[in-house]
Amino acid sequence: MTSRVSALLIFLVGCSEGLDPPSLVNKLRVLAVRAQIPNPVPNSQTFADAIPGDMVTLDALVAGTEGDVDGGVPVDQIDYLWLACVPPPGSTSVRDCAGSAAPMAGFLPPCRGLSTDSVCLIGAGATVTFPTPPDPISASSSIYVSVVVAVKAPSQRALDCLQRLAQDQPPGDSCVVALKTLTIQPTNASRNSNPAVSTFNANGNDIHSTPMLFLGNKVGVTPLPLPAVSSEEKPDGTGEVLTYSWFSTQKDFDHFHSGYNPKPPPGENSENTYINQSTMCGRVHFWLVLRDDRGGVDWTDGFADFVMP
């Protein structure tokens, strides 16, 4: 791989050598990307993987807006660009395909079906729909999806960001690229549903009740997933392993990820511990992203008000 492509991929995945923990949200970020396909069974969670001919809804959890951090991005000033492509032969990483999209910026055809070497434009909204290839023979086992999120400003939109990346120019904090692999299953395959989490507790209080907590004190946070759709049995008979990623606008969690295997033998504890290390009272925005080990995603968020002990 050339140095040019290597540098491009570093920008695409947003790597940095800063000292901030990955859980801290203090600028524009994409915390998760989700694929949703309707499930015909009543009261069921959406599918996380597709079959040929499905219409997939894609959305992203974007943080670092003006409602989250001081000087954050106004929500109506966020620009989106969604791309899809079939993995190159022998590819084992979603980055391989994301890198190939940037040099085509400005010349991307709309996604009306993919060939074995296609890169196409899905759309430009916060939520978009993507038609998977209808032919099971030509459908790949996976399709790589990239979303470019940028601040609307002179010479700073999502397309401009992608073009700068193609020219080895750093995107800056006002542009983020997130990547996702969309699995295409055979028509008669058993399909994975997205997990579901609607809230979590902070010291025993629902985060959506905006609990009042103390600066500098330990806060136990406990996710509350919906078990019926968040602990599916996989085709091999094992249970899905769930991973929880924690984020906030103020430091810091004991660990970035927690996880749990709900089927025997039990796995890691899903709970976490948070301490607000600030000396200033105020409101903190929290996010919780739930992932299963087959590409399913869900998320929730909430606020807590912190006061002096």
C-alpha positions in Angstrom: 0.0 0.0 0.0 1.4 3.4 -0.9 2.2 6.1 1.7 -0.6 8.2 0.1 -3.3 5.6 0.7 -1.9 4.8 4.1 -2.2 8.4 5.1 -5.7 8.6 3.7 -6.8 5.7 5.8 -5.4 7.2 8.9 -7.6 10.3 8.2 -10.6 8.2 7.4 -10.6 6.4 10.7 -9.9 9.6 12.7 -6.8 8.4 14.4 -5.0 10.8 16.7 -2.4 10.7 19.4 -4.3 13.0 21.8 -4.5 12.3 25.5 -8.3 12.4 25.7 -10.0 9.1 26.4 -12.1 7.7 23.5 -15.2 8.1 25.7 -14.8 11.9 25.8 -17.0 13.9 23.4 -15.6 17.4 23.0 -15.8 17.9 19.2 -17.7 16.6 16.2 -17.8 12.8 16.2 -19.8 9.9 14.8 -20.2 7.4 17.6 -22.0 4.7 15.7 -23.5 3.8 12.3 -26.7 1.6 12.1 -28.4 -0.4 9.4 -32.1 -1.2 9.8 -34.2 -3.5 7.6 -37.9 -4.0 8.5 -38.8 -7.3 10.2 -42.2 -8.7 9.1 -42.8 -10.2 12.5 -45.0 -7.8 14.6 -43.2 -6.1 17.5 -39.8 -7.3 16.4 -36.6 -5.3 16.3 -35.3 -4.4 12.8 -32.8 -6.7 11.0 -29.2 -5.7 11.1 -28.2 -7.6 8.0 -29.8 -7.7 4.6 -30.8 -10.2 1.9 -30.6 -9.4 -1.9 -33.2 -6.8 -2.9 -33.7 -5.3 0.6 -34.1 -1.6 1.1 -31.8 -0.7 4.0 -32.2 2.4 6.2 -28.9 3.9 7.4 -28.4 6.4 10.1 -25.6 7.6 12.4 -25.2 8.8 16.0 -23.6 12.2 15.6 -22.3 14.0 18.7 -20.4 17.2 19.4 -23.2 19.5 18.4 -24.1 22.8 20.0 -26.5 20.9 22.3 -23.6 18.8 23.6 -20.5 21.0 24.0 -19.7 24.7 24.1 -19.1 26.0 20.6 -20.5 22.8 19.1 -21.8 22.5 15.6 -25.4 23.7 15.0 -27.5 20.6 14.0 -28.8 22.4 10.9 -25.2 23.0 9.8 -24.1 19.4 9.5 -23.6 18.0 6.0 -23.8 14.3 5.2 -22.5 12.2 2.4 -23.1 8.4 2.3 -21.1 6.1 0.0 -21.2 2.3 -0.6 -18.9 -0.1 -2.4 -18.2 -3.8 -2.8 -15.0 -4.9 -1.1 -11.9 -5.2 -3.4 -10.8 -8.8 -4.0 -9.0 -10.3 -1.0 -10.1 -7.4 1.3 -10.4 -8.1 5.0 -11.0 -4.5 6.2 -13.7 -1.9 5.5 -10.9 0.6 5.2 -9.8 -0.8 1.9 -13.0 0.3 0.2 -13.4 3.6 2.0 -10.0 4.6 0.7 -10.9 3.8 -2.9 -14.0 6.1 -2.7 -12.1 9.4 -2.0 -10.3 9.8 -5.4 -13.7 9.5 -7.1 -15.2 12.4 -5.1 -17.4 14.5 -7.3 -17.9 11.7 -9.9 -19.8 9.1 -7.8 -22.8 7.5 -9.5 -26.0 7.0 -7.5 -26.5 3.6 -5.9 -28.9 1.7 -8.2 -27.1 -1.6 -7.9 -23.5 -2.6 -7.4 -21.1 -4.4 -9.6 -17.9 -6.1 -8.3 -15.9 -2.9 -8.6 -18.5 -0.2 -7.9 -18.3 2.8 -5.6 -21.6 4.7 -5.5 -23.4 7.6 -3.7 -26.2 6.5 -1.4 -27.4 9.9 -0.4 -26.8 13.1 1.5 -29.2 13.2 4.5 -29.0 12.3 8.2 -30.9 9.2 7.3 -30.7 7.5 3.9 -32.0 4.3 2.2 -29.8 2.0 0.2 -31.1 -0.7 -2.2 -29.0 -3.9 -2.0 -28.3 -5.7 -5.3 -31.4 -7.8 -6.3 -29.5 -10.7 -7.8 -28.3 -13.2 -5.2 -25.5 -14.4 -7.6 -24.0 -10.9 -8.0 -24.6 -9.8 -4.4 -21.5 -9.7 -2.3 -21.3 -11.3 1.2 -20.7 -7.7 2.5 -20.9 -4.1 1.3 -18.8 -1.4 2.8 -20.6 1.8 3.8 -18.9 5.1 4.6 -20.6 8.2 6.0 -18.8 11.6 5.8 -20.0 14.2 8.3 -18.9 17.7 8.0 -19.7 21.3 9.0 -21.4 23.4 6.4 -19.1 26.3 5.7 -17.3 27.9 2.8 -15.2 25.1 1.2 -16.1 22.8 4.1 -18.8 20.4 3.2 -18.8 16.6 3.1 -17.9 16.5 -0.6 -15.1 19.0 -0.1 -13.8 17.0 2.8 -13.7 13.8 0.7 -11.8 15.7 -2.0 -9.3 17.0 0.5 -8.7 13.5 1.8 -8.0 12.3 -1.7 -5.3 15.0 -2.0 -3.6 14.0 1.3 -4.9 17.1 3.1 -6.0 16.7 6.8 -9.7 17.1 7.3 -9.5 18.9 10.6 -12.0 18.6 13.5 -14.9 19.8 11.3 -15.0 16.6 9.3 -15.4 13.0 10.3 -15.6 9.8 8.3 -17.2 6.7 9.8 -17.2 3.2 8.4 -19.6 0.2 8.5 -19.8 -3.3 7.0 -23.3 -4.3 5.8 -23.7 -8.1 5.7 -25.7 -9.5 2.7 -27.1 -12.9 3.7 -28.5 -15.6 1.3 -32.3 -15.2 0.9 -33.1 -18.2 3.1 -30.5 -17.5 5.8 -31.2 -16.9 9.5 -30.9 -13.1 10.0 -29.5 -11.1 12.9 -31.7 -8.5 14.5 -30.4 -5.2 16.0 -30.2 -5.3 19.8 -32.3 -2.8 21.7 -31.4 -0.4 24.5 -33.7 2.4 25.5 -32.1 3.7 28.7 -29.5 3.1 31.4 -29.3 3.8 35.1 -26.9 6.2 36.9 -26.7 5.4 40.6 -30.0 3.6 40.3 -31.8 6.5 38.6 -33.0 6.4 35.0 -30.7 8.7 32.9 -33.8 10.1 31.2 -35.0 11.6 34.5 -31.9 13.9 34.5 -30.6 12.7 37.9 -28.6 15.1 40.2 -25.2 13.7 41.0 -22.1 14.9 42.8 -18.8 16.1 41.3 -15.9 13.8 42.1 -18.0 10.9 43.4 -18.2 7.5 41.8 -21.4 6.9 39.7 -22.4 3.4 38.9 -23.9 3.2 35.4 -26.0 0.1 34.4 -27.3 -0.6 30.9 -30.9 -1.8 30.5 -31.1 -3.6 27.2 -34.3 -5.3 26.1 -33.3 -9.0 26.6 -35.8 -10.6 24.1 -34.0 -9.0 21.2 -30.5 -8.4 22.7 -29.5 -11.9 23.5 -30.2 -13.9 20.4 -28.9 -17.4 19.8 -26.6 -17.6 16.8 -26.8 -20.3 14.2 -24.0 -22.3 15.9 -26.0 -22.4 19.2 -23.9 -19.9 21.1 -25.3 -16.6 22.4 -24.4 -13.2 21.1 -21.8 -11.3 23.1 -23.0 -7.7 23.8 -20.6 -4.8 24.0 -21.5 -1.4 25.5 -19.5 1.7 24.5 -19.8 4.6 26.9 -19.4 8.3 26.0 -19.9 11.6 27.8 -19.0 15.3 27.5 -16.9 15.3 30.7 -14.3 12.8 31.9 -14.3 9.9 32.7 -15.4 6.3 32.8 -13.5 3.5 34.5 -13.3 1.7 31.1 -14.5 2.6 27.6 -16.2 -0.7 26.8 -18.2 -3.1 29.0 -19.8 -6.3 27.8 -21.7 -9.4 28.7 -22.6 -12.8 27.3 -26.2 -13.4 28.6 -25.9 -17.2 28.0 -23.8 -19.6 30.0 -21.0 -19.3 30.7 -21.5 -15.7 31.8 -19.0 -13.1 30.5 -17.9 -9.7 31.5 -20.0 -7.5 33.7 -21.9 -4.9 31.6 -21.8 -2.2 34.4 -19.3 0.6 34.4 -18.2 3.4 36.8 -18.1 7.1 36.0 -16.5 10.1 37.9 -17.0 13.7 36.8 -13.6 15.1 37.3 -14.6 18.8 36.7 -14.6 21.4 39.4 -17.5 23.2 37.8 -21.2 22.3 38.3 -23.2 21.7 35.2 -25.0 19.3 32.9 -23.2 16.3 31.2 -24.5 14.6 28.1 -24.1 10.8 28.1 -24.4 8.2 25.3 -24.5 4.5 25.4 -24.0 2.4 22.2 -24.9 -1.3 22.3 -23.4 -3.7 19.8 -23.8 -7.4 19.3 -21.0 -9.5 17.8 -22.8 -9.8 14.4 -23.1 -6.2 13.3 -26.2 -5.2 15.2 -26.3 -1.7 16.8 -28.6 0.4 18.9 -28.0 3.4 21.2 -29.6 5.7 23.8 -28.5 9.0 25.5 -29.4 11.2 28.4 -28.3 14.0 30.7 -27.2 14.3 34.4 -26.8 17.5 36.4 -23.7 17.6 38.6 -23.4 19.7 41.8 -20.9 20.1 44.6 -20.9 17.3 47.2 
